[in-house]
Amino acid sequence: PMRTRAQAEDILARLLACGESDAPTAVAMRRVLLCELLLLLSEYQQNQPKAEQGNARITNKTIDAISGYISTHYREKLTLDDLAERFHMSRYYLSRLFKQTTNISLMEYLNGVRLRAAKELLENTAAPIADVAAEVGYATPGHFTRMFRIGTGLAPQEYRKLFRVNP
């Protein structure tokens, strides 16, 4: 499922960001991330037979189009109503269809796309947090910080300190 894949990709990206340092904090962080990845994969493997029985779906072209649109327009103000209007369906139908097809809500998906972009900016630029928030589509730095903390467990500043590729 998209959620599990996104979580696994996030963990792998953080593992790569830790580098090969022998510093105690880097070693501990790699161990924590590996444990997190193993738990995620174990949970996925345990739930796989259930998912195959109940969720055998053919890829939905509409959902692919919506996902593609979000991937290219995540910097803009996107609401469920805007997307529903753009794709000519009710907001309720769009929300239900997206959730049934991807196993995550449309807003969770949008926030995931924005957070991945934010992580990349935090790792590779020295841009202020407010600029990163605006660049990835959040209206206020405070909302960005809340969503970032929910998505990663870290504040943007903490994430930058831990995972900055080019210090």
Secondary structure, DSSP 8 states (H G I E B T S, - for coil): -HHHHHHHHHHHHHHHHHTT---HHHHHHHHHHHHHHHHHHHHHHHHHHHHHHH------HHHHHHHHHHHHHTTS---HHHHHHHTTS-HHHHHHHHHHHHSS-HHHHHHHHHHHHHHHHHHH----HHHHHHHTT-S-HHHHHHHHHHHHSS-HHHHHHHH-S--
